[in-house]
Structures are given as C-alpha cells and as structure tokens.
Amino acid sequence: MLSPVLKSKRAVQMNIVMRAFVKLRELLAHRLEQVESTLKLHDHAVATVYQVQKLQAAPPEPPQRRIGFRTTEEQ
C-alpha cells in the first residue's frame, strides 16, 4: 500500500506490478461481463428454437370422441 508513496527502486517496481495486476483484473472482469451477456443472448435463442421445434414435432391431437348416445341433432 505504501509503494506509490515511497521512492525507492523496489517500491517503484512493486507499484508497477500492482498496477499491472489491477489492470488485468479490470480487463478480466470486463471480458467476463461480455461473455455473460453473449451467453444470455444465446440461451434465449436456443430456448426459442427448442420451443418452435417442440411445437412442430408434436403430432396434432385427434379430436376426442364424445362418450354416450348421440341425438339426431348431433349427427
């Protein structure tokens, strides 16, 4: 924590290393956010394709026959 304040050669080197790690952490966090947002878009697209495929693959349901006697009006 004191490396930015101190002026020794070792403190300057440690400060450079610390800045590099902080920048790397920020870049990785940003990239992870991009990957997560892309993954959410792909999940939604795959779910939509699956729903459409499921609807198209299902055979149509046959009309159910009514049980009981039919009157002349129903025939």
mmCIF file of the N, C-alpha and C atoms, coordinates in Angstrom:
data_MODEL
# 
_entry.id   MODEL 
# 
loop_
_atom_site.group_PDB 
_atom_site.id 
_atom_site.type_symbol 
_atom_site.label_atom_id 
_atom_site.label_alt_id 
_atom_site.label_comp_id 
_atom_site.label_asym_id 
_atom_site.label_entity_id 
_atom_site.label_seq_id 
_atom_site.pdbx_PDB_ins_code 
_atom_site.Cartn_x 
_atom_site.Cartn_y 
_atom_site.Cartn_z 
_atom_site.occupancy 
_atom_site.B_iso_or_equiv 
_atom_site.pdbx_formal_charge 
_atom_site.auth_seq_id 
_atom_site.auth_comp_id 
_atom_site.auth_asym_id 
_atom_site.auth_atom_id 
_atom_site.pdbx_PDB_model_num 
ATOM 1   N N  . MET A 1 1  ? 0.818   -1.204  0.000   1.00 0.00 ? 1  MET A N  1 
ATOM 2   C CA . MET A 1 1  ? 0.000   0.000   0.000   1.00 0.00 ? 1  MET A CA 1 
ATOM 3   C C  . MET A 1 1  ? 0.860   1.266   0.000   1.00 0.00 ? 1  MET A C  1 
ATOM 4   N N  . LEU A 1 2  ? 2.059   1.153   0.504   1.00 0.00 ? 2  LEU A N  1 
ATOM 5   C CA . LEU A 1 2  ? 2.918   2.331   0.564   1.00 0.00 ? 2  LEU A CA 1 
ATOM 6   C C  . LEU A 1 2  ? 3.768   2.504   -0.686  1.00 0.00 ? 2  LEU A C  1 
ATOM 7   N N  . SER A 1 3  ? 3.770   1.535   -1.579  1.00 0.00 ? 3  SER A N  1 
ATOM 8   C CA . SER A 1 3  ? 4.669   1.614   -2.733  1.00 0.00 ? 3  SER A CA 1 
ATOM 9   C C  . SER A 1 3  ? 4.447   2.858   -3.593  1.00 0.00 ? 3  SER A C  1 
ATOM 10  N N  . PRO A 1 4  ? 3.220   3.387   -3.756  1.00 0.00 ? 4  PRO A N  1 
ATOM 11  C CA . PRO A 1 4  ? 3.094   4.630   -4.538  1.00 0.00 ? 4  PRO A CA 1 
ATOM 12  C C  . PRO A 1 4  ? 3.724   5.831   -3.833  1.00 0.00 ? 4  PRO A C  1 
ATOM 13  N N  . VAL A 1 5  ? 3.817   5.784   -2.509  1.00 0.00 ? 5  VAL A N  1 
ATOM 14  C CA . VAL A 1 5  ? 4.339   6.914   -1.749  1.00 0.00 ? 5  VAL A CA 1 
ATOM 15  C C  . VAL A 1 5  ? 5.863   6.858   -1.667  1.00 0.00 ? 5  VAL A C  1 
ATOM 16  N N  . LEU A 1 6  ? 6.391   5.654   -1.498  1.00 0.00 ? 6  LEU A N  1 
ATOM 17  C CA . LEU A 1 6  ? 7.838   5.505   -1.349  1.00 0.00 ? 6  LEU A CA 1 
ATOM 18  C C  . LEU A 1 6  ? 8.542   5.712   -2.684  1.00 0.00 ? 6  LEU A C  1 
ATOM 19  N N  . LYS A 1 7  ? 9.786   6.128   -2.621  1.00 0.00 ? 7  LYS A N  1 
ATOM 20  C CA . LYS A 1 7  ? 10.531  6.457   -3.831  1.00 0.00 ? 7  LYS A CA 1 
ATOM 21  C C  . LYS A 1 7  ? 11.686  5.497   -4.101  1.00 0.00 ? 7  LYS A C  1 
ATOM 22  N N  . SER A 1 8  ? 11.819  4.447   -3.313  1.00 0.00 ? 8  SER A N  1 
ATOM 23  C CA . SER A 1 8  ? 12.934  3.532   -3.550  1.00 0.00 ? 8  SER A CA 1 
ATOM 24  C C  . SER A 1 8  ? 12.680  2.743   -4.840  1.00 0.00 ? 8  SER A C  1 
ATOM 25  N N  . LYS A 1 9  ? 13.754  2.176   -5.358  1.00 0.00 ? 9  LYS A N  1 
ATOM 26  C CA . LYS A 1 9  ? 13.670  1.426   -6.607  1.00 0.00 ? 9  LYS A CA 1 
ATOM 27  C C  . LYS A 1 9  ? 12.731  0.228   -6.455  1.00 0.00 ? 9  LYS A C  1 
ATOM 28  N N  . ARG A 1 10 ? 12.845  -0.455  -5.329  1.00 0.00 ? 10 ARG A N  1 
ATOM 29  C CA . ARG A 1 10 ? 11.995  -1.629  -5.086  1.00 0.00 ? 10 ARG A CA 1 
ATOM 30  C C  . ARG A 1 10 ? 10.519  -1.227  -4.962  1.00 0.00 ? 10 ARG A C  1 
ATOM 31  N N  . ALA A 1 11 ? 10.242  -0.112  -4.299  1.00 0.00 ? 11 ALA A N  1 
ATOM 32  C CA . ALA A 1 11 ? 8.862   0.351   -4.151  1.00 0.00 ? 11 ALA A CA 1 
ATOM 33  C C  . ALA A 1 11 ? 8.263   0.716   -5.507  1.00 0.00 ? 11 ALA A C  1 
ATOM 34  N N  . VAL A 1 12 ? 9.048   1.322   -6.367  1.00 0.00 ? 12 VAL A N  1 
ATOM 35  C CA . VAL A 1 12 ? 8.574   1.678   -7.712  1.00 0.00 ? 12 VAL A CA 1 
ATOM 36  C C  . VAL A 1 12 ? 8.259   0.410   -8.502  1.00 0.00 ? 12 VAL A C  1 
ATOM 37  N N  . GLN A 1 13 ? 9.130   -0.593  -8.407  1.00 0.00 ? 13 GLN A N  1 
ATOM 38  C CA . GLN A 1 13 ? 8.884   -1.856  -9.121  1.00 0.00 ? 13 GLN A CA 1 
ATOM 39  C C  . GLN A 1 13 ? 7.620   -2.542  -8.597  1.00 0.00 ? 13 GLN A C  1 
ATOM 40  N N  . MET A 1 14 ? 7.429   -2.552  -7.308  1.00 0.00 ? 14 MET A N  1 
ATOM 41  C CA . MET A 1 14 ? 6.238   -3.173  -6.727  1.00 0.00 ? 14 MET A CA 1 
ATOM 42  C C  . MET A 1 14 ? 4.972   -2.422  -7.168  1.00 0.00 ? 14 MET A C  1 
ATOM 43  N N  . ASN A 1 15 ? 5.080   -1.103  -7.253  1.00 0.00 ? 15 ASN A N  1 
ATOM 44  C CA . ASN A 1 15 ? 3.942   -0.311  -7.700  1.00 0.00 ? 15 ASN A CA 1 
ATOM 45  C C  . ASN A 1 15 ? 3.576   -0.655  -9.134  1.00 0.00 ? 15 ASN A C  1 
ATOM 46  N N  . ILE A 1 16 ? 4.561   -0.847  -9.986  1.00 0.00 ? 16 ILE A N  1 
ATOM 47  C CA . ILE A 1 16 ? 4.310   -1.224  -11.385 1.00 0.00 ? 16 ILE A CA 1 
ATOM 48  C C  . ILE A 1 16 ? 3.613   -2.580  -11.451 1.00 0.00 ? 16 ILE A C  1 
ATOM 49  N N  . VAL A 1 17 ? 4.089   -3.527  -10.647 1.00 0.00 ? 17 VAL A N  1 
ATOM 50  C CA . VAL A 1 17 ? 3.486   -4.865  -10.628 1.00 0.00 ? 17 VAL A CA 1 
ATOM 51  C C  . VAL A 1 17 ? 2.043   -4.785  -10.118 1.00 0.00 ? 17 VAL A C  1 
ATOM 52  N N  . MET A 1 18 ? 1.832   -4.011  -9.070  1.00 0.00 ? 18 MET A N  1 
ATOM 53  C CA . MET A 1 18 ? 0.475   -3.888  -8.517  1.00 0.00 ? 18 MET A CA 1 
ATOM 54  C C  . MET A 1 18 ? -0.474  -3.257  -9.534  1.00 0.00 ? 18 MET A C  1 
ATOM 55  N N  . ARG A 1 19 ? -0.023  -2.240  -10.231 1.00 0.00 ? 19 ARG A N  1 
ATOM 56  C CA . ARG A 1 19 ? -0.866  -1.608  -11.253 1.00 0.00 ? 19 ARG A CA 1 
ATOM 57  C C  . ARG A 1 19 ? -1.198  -2.596  -12.367 1.00 0.00 ? 19 ARG A C  1 
ATOM 58  N N  . ALA A 1 20 ? -0.223  -3.406  -12.748 1.00 0.00 ? 20 ALA A N  1 
ATOM 59  C CA . ALA A 1 20 ? -0.462  -4.396  -13.797 1.00 0.00 ? 20 ALA A CA 1 
ATOM 60  C C  . ALA A 1 20 ? -1.529  -5.403  -13.358 1.00 0.00 ? 20 ALA A C  1 
ATOM 61  N N  . PHE A 1 21 ? -1.462  -5.870  -12.129 1.00 0.00 ? 21 PHE A N  1 
ATOM 62  C CA . PHE A 1 21 ? -2.458  -6.825  -11.642 1.00 0.00 ? 21 PHE A CA 1 
ATOM 63  C C  . PHE A 1 21 ? -3.849  -6.179  -11.541 1.00 0.00 ? 21 PHE A C  1 
ATOM 64  N N  . VAL A 1 22 ? -3.909  -4.942  -11.114 1.00 0.00 ? 22 VAL A N  1 
ATOM 65  C CA . VAL A 1 22 ? -5.198  -4.257  -11.028 1.00 0.00 ? 22 VAL A CA 1 
ATOM 66  C C  . VAL A 1 22 ? -5.801  -4.096  -12.424 1.00 0.00 ? 22 VAL A C  1 
ATOM 67  N N  . LYS A 1 23 ? -4.981  -3.690  -13.371 1.00 0.00 ? 23 LYS A N  1 
ATOM 68  C CA . LYS A 1 23 ? -5.468  -3.521  -14.751 1.00 0.00 ? 23 LYS A CA 1 
ATOM 69  C C  . LYS A 1 23 ? -5.909  -4.863  -15.326 1.00 0.00 ? 23 LYS A C  1 
ATOM 70  N N  . LEU A 1 24 ? -5.144  -5.912  -15.070 1.00 0.00 ? 24 LEU A N  1 
ATOM 71  C CA . LEU A 1 24 ? -5.508  -7.245  -15.548 1.00 0.00 ? 24 LEU A CA 1 
ATOM 72  C C  . LEU A 1 24 ? -6.835  -7.687  -14.945 1.00 0.00 ? 24 LEU A C  1 
ATOM 73  N N  . ARG A 1 25 ? -7.041  -7.435  -13.663 1.00 0.00 ? 25 ARG A N  1 
ATOM 74  C CA . ARG A 1 25 ? -8.302  -7.791  -13.009 1.00 0.00 ? 25 ARG A CA 1 
ATOM 75  C C  . ARG A 1 25 ? -9.470  -7.033  -13.634 1.00 0.00 ? 25 ARG A C  1 
ATOM 76  N N  . GLU A 1 26 ? -9.289  -5.759  -13.930 1.00 0.00 ? 26 GLU A N  1 
ATOM 77  C CA . GLU A 1 26 ? -10.344 -4.964  -14.564 1.00 0.00 ? 26 GLU A CA 1 
ATOM 78  C C  . GLU A 1 26 ? -10.669 -5.493  -15.963 1.00 0.00 ? 26 GLU A C  1 
ATOM 79  N N  . LEU A 1 27 ? -9.632  -5.819  -16.728 1.00 0.00 ? 27 LEU A N  1 
ATOM 80  C CA . LEU A 1 27 ? -9.846  -6.352  -18.077 1.00 0.00 ? 27 LEU A CA 1 
ATOM 81  C C  . LEU A 1 27 ? -10.578 -7.689  -18.035 1.00 0.00 ? 27 LEU A C  1 
ATOM 82  N N  . LEU A 1 28 ? -10.201 -8.538  -17.105 1.00 0.00 ? 28 LEU A N  1 
ATOM 83  C CA . LEU A 1 28 ? -10.854 -9.835  -16.981 1.00 0.00 ? 28 LEU A CA 1 
ATOM 84  C C  . LEU A 1 28 ? -12.315 -9.684  -16.555 1.00 0.00 ? 28 LEU A C  1 
ATOM 85  N N  . ALA A 1 29 ? -12.588 -8.764  -15.667 1.00 0.00 ? 29 ALA A N  1 
ATOM 86  C CA . ALA A 1 29 ? -13.964 -8.530  -15.232 1.00 0.00 ? 29 ALA A CA 1 
ATOM 87  C C  . ALA A 1 29 ? -14.816 -8.021  -16.390 1.00 0.00 ? 29 ALA A C  1 
ATOM 88  N N  . HIS A 1 30 ? -14.253 -7.113  -17.189 1.00 0.00 ? 30 HIS A N  1 
ATOM 89  C CA . HIS A 1 30 ? -14.981 -6.589  -18.353 1.00 0.00 ? 30 HIS A CA 1 
ATOM 90  C C  . HIS A 1 30 ? -15.245 -7.697  -19.372 1.00 0.00 ? 30 HIS A C  1 
ATOM 91  N N  . ARG A 1 31 ? -14.234 -8.505  -19.620 1.00 0.00 ? 31 ARG A N  1 
ATOM 92  C CA . ARG A 1 31 ? -14.391 -9.603  -20.589 1.00 0.00 ? 31 ARG A CA 1 
ATOM 93  C C  . ARG A 1 31 ? -15.420 -10.623 -20.091 1.00 0.00 ? 31 ARG A C  1 
ATOM 94  N N  . LEU A 1 32 ? -15.422 -10.897 -18.798 1.00 0.00 ? 32 LEU A N  1 
ATOM 95  C CA . LEU A 1 32 ? -16.393 -11.826 -18.227 1.00 0.00 ? 32 LEU A CA 1 
ATOM 96  C C  . LEU A 1 32 ? -17.809 -11.296 -18.391 1.00 0.00 ? 32 LEU A C  1 
ATOM 97  N N  . GLU A 1 33 ? -18.007 -9.997  -18.219 1.00 0.00 ? 33 GLU A N  1 
ATOM 98  C CA . GLU A 1 33 ? -19.321 -9.400  -18.427 1.00 0.00 ? 33 GLU A CA 1 
ATOM 99  C C  . GLU A 1 33 ? -19.765 -9.565  -19.878 1.00 0.00 ? 33 GLU A C  1 
ATOM 100 N N  . GLN A 1 34 ? -18.840 -9.383  -20.824 1.00 0.00 ? 34 GLN A N  1 
ATOM 101 C CA . GLN A 1 34 ? -19.168 -9.554  -22.238 1.00 0.00 ? 34 GLN A CA 1 
ATOM 102 C C  . GLN A 1 34 ? -19.579 -10.994 -22.529 1.00 0.00 ? 34 GLN A C  1 
ATOM 103 N N  . VAL A 1 35 ? -18.832 -11.936 -21.990 1.00 0.00 ? 35 VAL A N  1 
ATOM 104 C CA . VAL A 1 35 ? -19.133 -13.351 -22.223 1.00 0.00 ? 35 VAL A CA 1 
ATOM 105 C C  . VAL A 1 35 ? -20.493 -13.702 -21.624 1.00 0.00 ? 35 VAL A C  1 
ATOM 106 N N  . GLU A 1 36 ? -20.784 -13.214 -20.430 1.00 0.00 ? 36 GLU A N  1 
ATOM 107 C CA . GLU A 1 36 ? -22.068 -13.498 -19.792 1.00 0.00 ? 36 GLU A CA 1 
ATOM 108 C C  . GLU A 1 36 ? -23.231 -12.920 -20.592 1.00 0.00 ? 36 GLU A C  1 
ATOM 109 N N  . SER A 1 37 ? -23.088 -11.706 -21.102 1.00 0.00 ? 37 SER A N  1 
ATOM 110 C CA . SER A 1 37 ? -24.179 -11.114 -21.889 1.00 0.00 ? 37 SER A CA 1 
ATOM 111 C C  . SER A 1 37 ? -24.384 -11.878 -23.189 1.00 0.00 ? 37 SER A C  1 
ATOM 112 N N  . THR A 1 38 ? -23.299 -12.304 -23.826 1.00 0.00 ? 38 THR A N  1 
ATOM 113 C CA . THR A 1 38 ? -23.414 -13.102 -25.047 1.00 0.00 ? 38 THR A CA 1 
ATOM 114 C C  . THR A 1 38 ? -24.067 -14.437 -24.743 1.00 0.00 ? 38 THR A C  1 
ATOM 115 N N  . LEU A 1 39 ? -23.704 -15.035 -23.634 1.00 0.00 ? 39 LEU A N  1 
ATOM 116 C CA . LEU A 1 39 ? -24.281 -16.317 -23.239 1.00 0.00 ? 39 LEU A CA 1 
ATOM 117 C C  . LEU A 1 39 ? -25.783 -16.190 -22.988 1.00 0.00 ? 39 LEU A C  1 
ATOM 118 N N  . LYS A 1 40 ? -26.205 -15.094 -22.377 1.00 0.00 ? 40 LYS A N  1 
ATOM 119 C CA . LYS A 1 40 ? -27.636 -14.876 -22.143 1.00 0.00 ? 40 LYS A CA 1 
ATOM 120 C C  . LYS A 1 40 ? -28.388 -14.771 -23.465 1.00 0.00 ? 40 LYS A C  1 
ATOM 121 N N  . LEU A 1 41 ? -27.810 -14.060 -24.438 1.00 0.00 ? 41 LEU A N  1 
ATOM 122 C CA . LEU A 1 41 ? -28.448 -13.953 -25.752 1.00 0.00 ? 41 LEU A CA 1 
ATOM 123 C C  . LEU A 1 41 ? -28.558 -15.320 -26.416 1.00 0.00 ? 41 LEU A C  1 
ATOM 124 N N  . HIS A 1 42 ? -27.504 -16.102 -26.334 1.00 0.00 ? 42 HIS A N  1 
ATOM 125 C CA . HIS A 1 42 ? -27.514 -17.426 -26.952 1.00 0.00 ? 42 HIS A CA 1 
ATOM 126 C C  . HIS A 1 42 ? -28.495 -18.349 -26.238 1.00 0.00 ? 42 HIS A C  1 
ATOM 127 N N  . ASP A 1 43 ? -28.571 -18.263 -24.917 1.00 0.00 ? 43 ASP A N  1 
ATOM 128 C CA . ASP A 1 43 ? -29.531 -19.079 -24.174 1.00 0.00 ? 43 ASP A CA 1 
ATOM 129 C C  . ASP A 1 43 ? -30.954 -18.779 -24.617 1.00 0.00 ? 43 ASP A C  1 
ATOM 130 N N  . HIS A 1 44 ? -31.247 -17.504 -24.784 1.00 0.00 ? 44 HIS A N  1 
ATOM 131 C CA . HIS A 1 44 ? -32.593 -17.117 -25.215 1.00 0.00 ? 44 HIS A CA 1 
ATOM 132 C C  . HIS A 1 44 ? -32.876 -17.642 -26.624 1.00 0.00 ? 44 HIS A C  1 
ATOM 133 N N  . ALA A 1 45 ? -31.900 -17.529 -27.516 1.00 0.00 ? 45 ALA A N  1 
ATOM 134 C CA . ALA A 1 45 ? -32.090 -18.001 -28.890 1.00 0.00 ? 45 ALA A CA 1 
ATOM 135 C C  . ALA A 1 45 ? -32.274 -19.513 -28.928 1.00 0.00 ? 45 ALA A C  1 
ATOM 136 N N  . VAL A 1 46 ? -31.493 -20.232 -28.171 1.00 0.00 ? 46 VAL A N  1 
ATOM 137 C CA . VAL A 1 46 ? -31.612 -21.693 -28.141 1.00 0.00 ? 46 VAL A CA 1 
ATOM 138 C C  . VAL A 1 46 ? -32.957 -22.100 -27.561 1.00 0.00 ? 46 VAL A C  1 
ATOM 139 N N  . ALA A 1 47 ? -33.414 -21.430 -26.528 1.00 0.00 ? 47 ALA A N  1 
ATOM 140 C CA . ALA A 1 47 ? -34.712 -21.744 -25.931 1.00 0.00 ? 47 ALA A CA 1 
ATOM 141 C C  . ALA A 1 47 ? -35.837 -21.501 -26.933 1.00 0.00 ? 47 ALA A C  1 
ATOM 142 N N  . THR A 1 48 ? -35.742 -20.422 -27.694 1.00 0.00 ? 48 THR A N  1 
ATOM 143 C CA . THR A 1 48 ? -36.757 -20.127 -28.705 1.00 0.00 ? 48 THR A CA 1 
ATOM 144 C C  . THR A 1 48 ? -36.772 -21.198 -29.787 1.00 0.00 ? 48 THR A C  1 
ATOM 145 N N  . VAL A 1 49 ? -35.604 -21.586 -30.268 1.00 0.00 ? 49 VAL A N  1 
ATOM 146 C CA . VAL A 1 49 ? -35.515 -22.626 -31.295 1.00 0.00 ? 49 VAL A CA 1 
ATOM 147 C C  . VAL A 1 49 ? -36.077 -23.940 -30.759 1.00 0.00 ? 49 VAL A C  1 
ATOM 148 N N  . TYR A 1 50 ? -35.767 -24.261 -29.523 1.00 0.00 ? 50 TYR A N  1 
ATOM 149 C CA . TYR A 1 50 ? -36.265 -25.501 -28.922 1.00 0.00 ? 50 TYR A CA 1 
ATOM 150 C C  . TYR A 1 50 ? -37.785 -25.482 -28.823 1.00 0.00 ? 50 TYR A C  1 
ATOM 151 N N  . GLN A 1 51 ? -38.373 -24.352 -28.414 1.00 0.00 ? 51 GLN A N  1 
ATOM 152 C CA . GLN A 1 51 ? -39.821 -24.258 -28.306 1.00 0.00 ? 51 GLN A CA 1 
ATOM 153 C C  . GLN A 1 51 ? -40.493 -24.420 -29.667 1.00 0.00 ? 51 GLN A C  1 
ATOM 154 N N  . VAL A 1 52 ? -39.947 -23.774 -30.688 1.00 0.00 ? 52 VAL A N  1 
ATOM 155 C CA . VAL A 1 52 ? -40.519 -23.882 -32.031 1.00 0.00 ? 52 VAL A CA 1 
ATOM 156 C C  . VAL A 1 52 ? -40.403 -25.318 -32.533 1.00 0.00 ? 52 VAL A C  1 
ATOM 157 N N  . GLN A 1 53 ? -39.264 -25.927 -32.331 1.00 0.00 ? 53 GLN A N  1 
ATOM 158 C CA . GLN A 1 53 ? -39.069 -27.313 -32.768 1.00 0.00 ? 53 GLN A CA 1 
ATOM 159 C C  . GLN A 1 53 ? -40.022 -28.246 -32.047 1.00 0.00 ? 53 GLN A C  1 
ATOM 160 N N  . LYS A 1 54 ? -40.236 -28.001 -30.770 1.00 0.00 ? 54 LYS A N  1 
ATOM 161 C CA . LYS A 1 54 ? -41.135 -28.843 -29.981 1.00 0.00 ? 54 LYS A CA 1 
ATOM 162 C C  . LYS A 1 54 ? -42.570 -28.722 -30.496 1.00 0.00 ? 54 LYS A C  1 
ATOM 163 N N  . LEU A 1 55 ? -42.973 -27.512 -30.851 1.00 0.00 ? 55 LEU A N  1 
ATOM 164 C CA . LEU A 1 55 ? -44.317 -27.312 -31.387 1.00 0.00 ? 55 LEU A CA 1 
ATOM 165 C C  . LEU A 1 55 ? -44.485 -27.977 -32.749 1.00 0.00 ? 55 LEU A C  1 
ATOM 166 N N  . GLN A 1 56 ? -43.469 -27.922 -33.585 1.00 0.00 ? 56 GLN A N  1 
ATOM 167 C CA . GLN A 1 56 ? -43.563 -28.506 -34.917 1.00 0.00 ? 56 GLN A CA 1 
ATOM 168 C C  . GLN A 1 56 ? -43.473 -30.026 -34.882 1.00 0.00 ? 56 GLN A C  1 
ATOM 169 N N  . ALA A 1 57 ? -42.763 -30.570 -33.924 1.00 0.00 ? 57 ALA A N  1 
ATOM 170 C CA . ALA A 1 57 ? -42.570 -32.019 -33.862 1.00 0.00 ? 57 ALA A CA 1 
ATOM 171 C C  . ALA A 1 57 ? -43.750 -32.737 -33.227 1.00 0.00 ? 57 ALA A C  1 
ATOM 172 N N  . ALA A 1 58 ? -44.551 -32.037 -32.456 1.00 0.00 ? 58 ALA A N  1 
ATOM 173 C CA . ALA A 1 58 ? -45.673 -32.678 -31.774 1.00 0.00 ? 58 ALA A CA 1 
ATOM 174 C C  . ALA A 1 58 ? -46.771 -32.995 -32.789 1.00 0.00 ? 58 ALA A C  1 
ATOM 175 N N  . PRO A 1 59 ? -47.265 -34.238 -32.786 1.00 0.00 ? 59 PRO A N  1 
ATOM 176 C CA . PRO A 1 59 ? -48.355 -34.568 -33.715 1.00 0.00 ? 59 PRO A CA 1 
ATOM 177 C C  . PRO A 1 59 ? -49.633 -33.857 -33.271 1.00 0.00 ? 59 PRO A C  1 
ATOM 178 N N  . PRO A 1 60 ? -50.466 -33.509 -34.224 1.00 0.00 ? 60 PRO A N  1 
ATOM 179 C CA . PRO A 1 60 ? -51.707 -32.842 -33.831 1.00 0.00 ? 60 PRO A CA 1 
ATOM 180 C C  . PRO A 1 60 ? -52.591 -33.802 -33.038 1.00 0.00 ? 60 PRO A C  1 
ATOM 181 N N  . GLU A 1 61 ? -53.259 -33.264 -32.072 1.00 0.00 ? 61 GLU A N  1 
ATOM 182 C CA . GLU A 1 61 ? -54.121 -34.101 -31.251 1.00 0.00 ? 61 GLU A CA 1 
ATOM 183 C C  . GLU A 1 61 ? -55.403 -34.417 -32.015 1.00 0.00 ? 61 GLU A C  1 
ATOM 184 N N  . PRO A 1 62 ? -55.781 -35.693 -32.059 1.00 0.00 ? 62 PRO A N  1 
ATOM 185 C CA . PRO A 1 62 ? -57.027 -36.032 -32.757 1.00 0.00 ? 62 PRO A CA 1 
ATOM 186 C C  . PRO A 1 62 ? -58.224 -35.543 -31.948 1.00 0.00 ? 62 PRO A C  1 
ATOM 187 N N  . PRO A 1 63 ? -59.292 -35.212 -32.624 1.00 0.00 ? 63 PRO A N  1 
ATOM 188 C CA . PRO A 1 63 ? -60.465 -34.768 -31.871 1.00 0.00 ? 63 PRO A CA 1 
ATOM 189 C C  . PRO A 1 63 ? -61.002 -35.909 -31.008 1.00 0.00 ? 63 PRO A C  1 
ATOM 190 N N  . GLN A 1 64 ? -61.385 -35.581 -29.802 1.00 0.00 ? 64 GLN A N  1 
ATOM 191 C CA . GLN A 1 64 ? -61.869 -36.614 -28.896 1.00 0.00 ? 64 GLN A CA 1 
ATOM 192 C C  . GLN A 1 64 ? -63.316 -36.952 -29.222 1.00 0.00 ? 64 GLN A C  1 
ATOM 193 N N  . ARG A 1 65 ? -63.593 -38.230 -29.185 1.00 0.00 ? 65 ARG A N  1 
ATOM 194 C CA . ARG A 1 65 ? -64.961 -38.677 -29.416 1.00 0.00 ? 65 ARG A CA 1 
ATOM 195 C C  . ARG A 1 65 ? -65.741 -38.553 -28.124 1.00 0.00 ? 65 ARG A C  1 
ATOM 196 N N  . ARG A 1 66 ? -66.929 -38.103 -28.246 1.00 0.00 ? 66 ARG A N  1 
ATOM 197 C CA . ARG A 1 66 ? -67.784 -37.972 -27.083 1.00 0.00 ? 66 ARG A CA 1 
ATOM 198 C C  . ARG A 1 66 ? -68.343 -39.336 -26.722 1.00 0.00 ? 66 ARG A C  1 
ATOM 199 N N  . ILE A 1 67 ? -68.408 -39.590 -25.461 1.00 0.00 ? 67 ILE A N  1 
ATOM 200 C CA . ILE A 1 67 ? -68.942 -40.850 -24.975 1.00 0.00 ? 67 ILE A CA 1 
ATOM 201 C C  . ILE A 1 67 ? -70.430 -40.683 -24.708 1.00 0.00 ? 67 ILE A C  1 
ATOM 202 N N  . GLY A 1 68 ? -71.183 -41.677 -25.106 1.00 0.00 ? 68 GLY A N  1 
ATOM 203 C CA . GLY A 1 68 ? -72.623 -41.651 -24.829 1.00 0.00 ? 68 GLY A CA 1 
ATOM 204 C C  . GLY A 1 68 ? -73.431 -41.751 -26.107 1.00 0.00 ? 68 GLY A C  1 
ATOM 205 N N  . PHE A 1 69 ? -74.703 -41.603 -25.956 1.00 0.00 ? 69 PHE A N  1 
ATOM 206 C CA . PHE A 1 69 ? -75.613 -41.685 -27.099 1.00 0.00 ? 69 PHE A CA 1 
ATOM 207 C C  . PHE A 1 69 ? -75.627 -40.364 -27.843 1.00 0.00 ? 69 PHE A C  1 
ATOM 208 N N  . ARG A 1 70 ? -75.787 -40.474 -29.133 1.00 0.00 ? 70 ARG A N  1 
ATOM 209 C CA . ARG A 1 70 ? -75.901 -39.269 -29.971 1.00 0.00 ? 70 ARG A CA 1 
ATOM 210 C C  . ARG A 1 70 ? -77.360 -39.045 -30.312 1.00 0.00 ? 70 ARG A C  1 
ATOM 211 N N  . THR A 1 71 ? -77.719 -37.816 -30.283 1.00 0.00 ? 71 THR A N  1 
ATOM 212 C CA . THR A 1 71 ? -79.070 -37.493 -30.703 1.00 0.00 ? 71 THR A CA 1 
ATOM 213 C C  . THR A 1 71 ? -79.041 -37.239 -32.207 1.00 0.00 ? 71 THR A C  1 
ATOM 214 N N  . THR A 1 72 ? -80.145 -37.163 -32.804 1.00 0.00 ? 72 THR A N  1 
ATOM 215 C CA . THR A 1 72 ? -80.207 -36.923 -34.248 1.00 0.00 ? 72 THR A CA 1 
ATOM 216 C C  . THR A 1 72 ? -79.678 -35.538 -34.587 1.00 0.00 ? 72 THR A C  1 
ATOM 217 N N  . GLU A 1 73 ? -79.722 -34.619 -33.674 1.00 0.00 ? 73 GLU A N  1 
ATOM 218 C CA . GLU A 1 73 ? -79.217 -33.264 -33.923 1.00 0.00 ? 73 GLU A CA 1 
ATOM 219 C C  . GLU A 1 73 ? -77.697 -33.237 -33.984 1.00 0.00 ? 73 GLU A C  1 
ATOM 220 N N  . GLU A 1 74 ? -77.018 -34.129 -33.261 1.00 0.00 ? 74 GLU A N  1 
ATOM 221 C CA . GLU A 1 74 ? -75.553 -34.143 -33.201 1.00 0.00 ? 74 GLU A CA 1 
ATOM 222 C C  . GLU A 1 74 ? -74.943 -34.865 -34.390 1.00 0.00 ? 74 GLU A C  1 
ATOM 223 N N  . GLN A 1 75 ? -75.664 -35.701 -35.054 1.00 0.00 ? 75 GLN A N  1 
ATOM 224 C CA . GLN A 1 75 ? -75.080 -36.491 -36.158 1.00 0.00 ? 75 GLN A CA 1 
ATOM 225 C C  . GLN A 1 75 ? -74.940 -35.626 -37.317 1.00 0.00 ? 75 GLN A C  1 
# 
